[in-house]
Amino acid sequence: TSMEYRYLGKSGLMVSCLSLGGWVTYGGQVSPEVAQMCMKTAFDNGINFFDTAEVYSGGQCEIDMGVAIRKFGWKRSDLVISTKLFWGGKGPNDRGLSRKHIVEGTDASLKRLQLDYVDLLYAHRPDPDTPMEEIVRAFNFVIEQGKAFYWGTSEWSGQQICEAHAVAQRLNLIAPLMEQPQYNMFHRDRVEKEYLPLYKTFGMGATTWSPLASGLLSGKYNDGVPPDSRLAIEDNAVMKRLRESLESEDGRVKIQKVAQLGHIAQQLGCTTAQLCLAWCLKNPNLSSVITGASRPSQIEENVKALQVVPLLTEEVMEAIEGVLQNRPVL
Ligand code: NDP
């Protein structure tokens, strides 16, 4: 496979259009050795962008991903590393987007990652309790200090992002460059509708998460929850909720749709996961689709989604819309 690299929004930075993140998996579900093998498989397939967060597995995700980065002796300039700040610990000042937490949280993340800087630093959620001027100033400061190159937002509303840009413009500070929203066949409105003006007006890039809806869109849950899958994890509240949601009416409808998508994939000669990833990649406003993987074989399968993109003709895209029935009304 030859990887495709896209500009991150209007910036001059190039990110692989498929990237790899560590949520739930690295520092948690799998051993450091498996995390290393996954990252190596990704890198060997041209993935240069790796995503983590201070909150993932209580900091252990950054530690395990940092060890992998060191171990293989990759050139720093060949990597784009991102982390996210918001939930840094239990203390009243270990969370949110105060200047104190942005500055201290960045330092703590860099220490866990064993890095001098990250390429991308995200505000993991909006913080309505901190003034926007304080937030923009703090990210600007961290960038001026050389501890990050670009900053962005994750799951902010279009309006909150516009406010950040207005503050940055007024004070001549660095504005957010990218958003990290959820985007998959079951979750479309923000990326396809709400954010449209942001790509145009501000040149923002989207780096999207959960392209397989935590694995649901691979078809692996069509006949129940396999014991070696993420949703089988017992002591994780998010996975418990997802597992239970499969039993609901909404969950059953989704599983039926995944099975129908499986037929489309079969006709194209690809897997359901590849079809769903390729469908994300078709969207030109996406700079990178952040994938997840608990084993190297999933990465090998998922990077081949690049070869499926050209097979998604208008006719196939319409067939997919026919299954999904959730096209955003613009
Ligand atoms: P996905 O929806 O793609 O789910 C990935 C999981 O699905 C894998 O860990 C694996 O789990 C399973 N899987 C992947 N490929 C296959 C395959 N080919 N066949 C079968 N199963 C497969 O992405 P994530 O939910 O992991 O999100 C990706 C990244 O996005 C995260 O790591 C994180 O960096 C970021 N993210 C950001 C958020 C934010 O708020 N900003 C929130 C959530 C994620 P298993 O083998 O255990 O079944």
Boltz pocket constraint, residues with backbone or C-beta under 6 A from the ligand:
constraints:
  - pocket:
      binder: B
      contacts: [[A, 20], [A, 21], [A, 22], [A, 23], [A, 24], [A, 25], [A, 51], [A, 52], [A, 124], [A, 154], [A, 155], [A, 180], [A, 181], [A, 208], [A, 209], [A, 210], [A, 211], [A, 212], [A, 213], [A, 214], [A, 215], [A, 216], [A, 218], [A, 220], [A, 228], [A, 229], [A, 230], [A, 231], [A, 273], [A, 290], [A, 291], [A, 292], [A, 293], [A, 294], [A, 295], [A, 297], [A, 298], [A, 299], [A, 301], [A, 302]]
      max_distance: 6.0
